[in-house]
């Protein structure tokens, strides 16, 4: 997981449980041992509230409401960039919903997580974005071994609060030697999305769904372990890394015909070439290199992950967890599996 999932000008804030040593992202604020989601939320939720407010517009002739429509918003104490300052605090718009929509904001979501897990201690609980638009939670799963590399399992849960995106859960594993997050490209086994009409009893349905996901985690981890072990047993040459992995993860765009587009194309190719060079260097001599990663497809995959999570300039937490960084890690895993 990325190093910067902590408080940086309000961009992200985290509560991290230290049940068995620091969690995978290392730099988050440590909280009391054994805290469940609700208890952790009490530590990070100070200064932010969520609301479903009626929509309208203030005109010359007075206020004109929009019947049946409401705005989902968060209000963060103090002045912050990107939002509207109201009474000394900052209001962020999260989305628009119909009047019958029942929101599931962070304070309610953490209670659902605790009921579904019977109060299981969380390793990470946090909010992404200045607006706190997405609740992020990770729960520790059993550890296992891949060719000598110690691997820890996690069930990650994301709960967007914009009225449109579904709640999701993803089974991920972490290579403990360097705390890399591995968002595996095995959607049929590891990715799940909860999409349901928010018209009442939404919390009950989400709780039942999460219980089902938790019950399946033993099989999921076995599937992941088999895939990771297969990569660790498969050799990978520099040529294979270049032509079979990097060409897929960082493909060069087609040269444009328009003369005006040549210079931007060249800059894009140069940037991609620099990324390939760094990943190749990590493959050859990463400071976290082990027997399992040396000259293997496991090492090729880990090199991409290590670059995306720790070395890519200006990479945001959003990119690493939800965006292009996540997609490139998934593409690397798929590329490596296709070469076995």
C-alpha positions in Angstrom: 0.0 0.0 0.0 1.2 3.5 -0.5 3.2 5.3 2.1 1.2 8.5 2.0 -2.1 7.2 3.4 -2.0 9.5 6.4 -2.8 13.2 7.1 -1.3 15.5 4.5 -3.2 18.7 4.3 -6.5 16.9 4.8 -6.0 14.6 1.8 -6.2 11.4 3.8 -6.4 10.4 7.4 -6.0 7.0 8.9 -6.3 5.0 12.1 -4.0 2.0 12.1 -4.1 -1.0 14.5 -0.8 -2.4 15.7 -1.9 -5.9 16.7 1.1 -7.7 15.1 3.4 -4.9 14.3 2.9 -1.9 12.0 0.3 -2.4 9.2 1.4 -2.6 5.6 1.5 1.1 4.8 3.8 1.7 7.9 3.4 5.5 8.2 -0.1 5.8 9.4 -1.0 7.0 12.9 -0.9 4.1 15.4 -4.0 3.7 17.6 -4.8 1.4 20.5 -4.4 -2.3 20.1 -7.5 -4.3 19.2 -9.8 -1.4 18.1 -12.8 -2.3 16.1 -14.1 -0.2 13.2 -16.4 1.9 15.4 -13.7 2.6 18.0 -11.2 3.5 15.2 -13.7 5.8 13.7 -14.0 7.8 16.9 -10.3 8.6 16.5 -10.4 9.7 12.8 -13.9 11.0 12.5 -13.4 14.1 14.6 -14.2 17.3 12.6 -16.1 15.7 9.7 -19.9 15.1 9.4 -22.0 13.8 6.5 -25.4 15.1 5.4 -28.2 14.6 2.9 -29.6 18.1 2.2 -32.4 19.4 0.0 -31.2 21.0 -3.3 -32.3 24.4 -4.6 -31.0 27.7 -6.0 -31.1 31.2 -4.6 -32.4 33.6 -7.3 -33.4 37.3 -7.4 -37.0 36.4 -6.6 -36.1 34.1 -3.7 -35.2 30.5 -3.0 -36.3 27.9 -5.6 -36.2 24.3 -4.4 -35.6 21.3 -6.6 -38.4 19.0 -5.4 -37.4 15.4 -4.8 -33.6 15.9 -5.1 -31.0 16.0 -2.4 -27.3 16.7 -2.2 -24.9 14.3 -0.4 -22.2 16.4 1.3 -19.5 16.4 3.9 -18.6 19.3 6.2 -15.0 19.4 7.5 -14.1 21.6 10.3 -11.9 24.6 9.3 -10.9 26.0 6.0 -9.7 23.7 3.2 -9.1 23.9 -0.5 -11.7 22.8 -3.0 -14.9 23.3 -1.0 -17.3 26.0 -0.1 -16.7 27.7 3.2 -19.8 27.8 5.3 -19.8 29.2 8.9 -16.1 28.8 9.2 -16.1 25.2 7.9 -15.7 23.6 4.5 -18.6 22.0 2.7 -17.8 19.4 -0.1 -20.5 18.2 -2.5 -20.3 14.4 -2.8 -23.2 13.7 -5.2 -26.9 14.1 -5.9 -29.6 11.6 -5.0 -33.4 11.3 -5.0 -35.4 11.9 -1.8 -36.0 8.2 -1.2 -32.3 7.4 -1.3 -31.1 6.1 2.1 -27.4 7.1 2.5 -24.9 4.9 4.2 -22.4 7.4 5.6 -19.2 6.5 7.4 -20.5 6.5 10.9 -23.2 3.9 9.9 -20.8 1.9 7.7 -18.3 1.2 10.5 -21.2 -0.1 12.6 -22.1 -2.5 9.8 -18.5 -3.7 9.5 -18.4 -4.4 13.2 -21.6 -6.3 13.2 -20.6 -8.3 10.1 -17.2 -9.2 11.7 -18.4 -9.5 15.3 -16.2 -6.6 16.3 -13.0 -7.8 14.6 -10.1 -5.5 15.1 -9.2 -3.4 12.1 -5.7 -2.9 10.7 -6.6 0.3 8.9 -9.6 2.6 8.8 -9.5 5.9 6.9 -11.0 8.5 4.6 -9.7 9.3 1.2 -9.8 12.7 -0.4 -10.1 16.1 1.2 -13.9 15.6 1.3 -13.7 12.2 3.0 -15.7 10.8 0.1 -14.7 7.2 0.6 -14.3 5.1 3.7 -11.5 2.6 3.5 -11.1 -0.3 5.9 -8.7 -3.3 6.0 -9.1 -6.4 8.1 -6.3 -8.9 8.7 -6.5 -12.4 7.2 -4.2 -15.4 7.9 -0.6 -15.3 6.7 1.1 -17.8 4.4 4.4 -18.5 2.7 5.4 -18.1 -0.9 8.8 -19.7 -1.7 10.2 -18.2 1.5 8.5 -14.8 1.3 6.1 -14.2 4.2 2.7 -13.0 2.9 -0.1 -11.4 5.0 -3.7 -11.4 3.8 -6.1 -8.5 4.1 -9.7 -8.0 3.3 -10.0 -4.4 2.1 -13.4 -2.7 2.1 -14.2 0.6 0.3 -17.5 2.5 0.9 -18.0 5.5 -1.5 -20.4 8.1 -0.2 -21.4 9.7 -3.5 -24.7 8.1 -4.1 -23.6 6.3 -7.3 -20.6 4.0 -6.7 -21.1 0.6 -5.1 -19.4 -0.6 -1.9 -16.6 -3.0 -2.8 -14.4 -5.5 -1.1 -11.1 -6.8 -2.3 -8.9 -9.6 -1.0 -5.3 -8.5 -1.1 -2.0 -9.9 0.1 1.1 -8.1 1.3 4.7 -9.2 0.9 6.0 -8.5 4.4 9.6 -8.0 3.4 8.8 -4.6 1.9 5.1 -4.2 2.7 4.0 -4.1 -1.0 0.3 -4.1 -1.6 -0.8 -6.7 -4.2 -4.1 -5.9 -5.8 -4.4 -9.1 -7.7 -6.0 -9.3 -11.1 -8.2 -12.2 -10.1 -11.6 -10.6 -10.0 -13.5 -13.8 -10.0 -11.8 -14.7 -6.7 -10.8 -11.5 -5.0 -13.1 -8.6 -6.1 -16.7 -8.1 -5.0 -19.1 -5.3 -5.3 -22.3 -4.6 -3.3 -24.8 -2.8 -5.5 -28.3 -2.4 -4.0 -31.1 0.2 -4.0 -30.8 2.4 -1.0 -34.4 2.3 -0.2 -34.5 1.0 3.4 -32.7 -1.8 5.2 -29.6 -1.1 3.2 -27.4 -1.6 6.3 -28.9 -5.0 6.9 -28.3 -6.1 3.3 -24.8 -4.8 3.4 -24.1 -6.7 6.6 -25.3 -9.9 5.2 -23.2 -9.4 2.1 -20.0 -8.8 4.1 -20.6 -11.9 6.2 -20.8 -14.0 3.0 -17.5 -12.4 1.8 -15.8 -13.2 5.1 -16.9 -16.8 5.0 -15.3 -17.3 1.7 -11.9 -15.9 2.5 -10.2 -19.3 3.3 -10.8 -20.5 -0.2 -9.8 -17.1 -1.7 -6.4 -17.1 0.1 -5.7 -20.6 -1.1 -6.3 -19.5 -4.7 -4.0 -16.5 -4.3 -1.3 -18.6 -2.6 -1.4 -21.1 -5.6 -1.0 -18.2 -8.1 1.8 -16.5 -6.2 3.7 -19.7 -5.7 3.4 -20.4 -9.4 5.0 -17.1 -10.2 7.8 -17.6 -7.8 8.6 -21.0 -9.5 8.7 -19.4 -13.0 11.9 -17.8 -14.3 11.9 -14.4 -16.0 14.7 -13.1 -18.1 15.3 -9.4 -18.9 13.9 -9.9 -22.3 10.7 -11.5 -20.8 10.4 -8.6 -18.4 10.8 -6.1 -21.2 8.6 -7.7 -23.9 6.1 -9.7 -21.8 5.5 -7.4 -18.8 6.6 -3.9 -19.3 5.3 -3.6 -22.8 1.9 -4.5 -21.4 1.9 -2.4 -18.3 3.6 0.7 -19.9 2.8 0.5 -23.6 4.1 3.1 -25.9 1.3 5.0 -27.8 1.0 4.9 -31.5 3.0 7.6 -33.3 0.5 10.3 -34.4 0.3 11.5 -38.0 -0.2 15.1 -37.1 3.0 17.0 -36.8 1.7 19.1 -33.9 1.3 16.0 -31.8 4.8 14.6 -32.3 6.4 16.5 -29.5 3.7 15.5 -26.9 4.0 11.9 -28.1 7.8 12.0 -27.7 7.4 13.3 -24.1 4.9 10.6 -23.3 7.2 7.9 -24.7 10.1 9.3 -22.7 8.1 9.2 -19.5 7.1 5.6 -20.1 10.7 4.7 -20.9 11.8 6.2 -17.6 9.2 4.1 -15.8 10.4 0.9 -17.6 14.0 1.7 -16.6 13.2 2.1 -12.9 11.2 -1.1 -12.9 14.0 -3.0 -14.7 16.4 -1.7 -12.1 14.2 -2.8 -9.2 13.9 -6.3 -10.9 17.7 -6.5 -11.1 18.7 -5.1 -7.7 15.7 -4.1 -5.5 16.7 -3.4 -1.9 13.9 -5.8 -0.9 15.1 -8.6 -3.2 14.8 -12.2 -1.9 15.4 -15.6 -3.3 11.8 -15.8 -4.3 11.9 -12.6 -6.4 15.4 -13.1 -8.0 15.0 -13.8 -11.7 11.3 -14.9 -11.4 7.9 -13.7 -12.6 7.2 -13.1 -8.9 10.0 -10.6 -8.9 8.8 -9.0 -12.1 5.4 -8.5 -10.7 6.8 -7.2 -7.4 9.1 -4.7 -9.3 6.0 -3.1 -10.9 4.2 -3.0 -7.5 7.2 -1.5 -5.8 7.5 1.2 -8.4 3.8 2.1 -8.4 3.5 2.2 -4.6 6.9 3.7 -3.6 8.8 5.2 -6.5 6.3 6.7 -8.9 6.6 10.5 -8.6 3.5 12.4 -7.4 1.4 9.2 -7.1 -1.6 9.7 -4.9 -3.3 7.4 -2.5 -6.4 7.5 -4.8 -4.3 6.3 -7.7 -2.7 3.5 -5.8 -5.9 2.1 -4.3 -8.6 3.0 -6.9 -7.0 4.5 -10.0 -4.3 4.0 -12.6 -1.7 2.7 -10.2 -4.1 0.0 -9.1 -4.9 -0.8 -12.8 -1.2 -1.1 -13.7 -0.5 -3.5 -10.8 -3.4 -5.6 -12.0 -2.1 -5.5 -15.5 1.3 -6.6 -14.3 -0.1 -9.6 -12.4 -2.2 -10.7 -15.5 0.9 -10.3 -17.7 3.0 -12.4 -15.4 0.4 -15.1 -15.1 0.0 -15.3 -18.9 3.8 -16.1 -19.1 3.7 -19.1 -16.8 
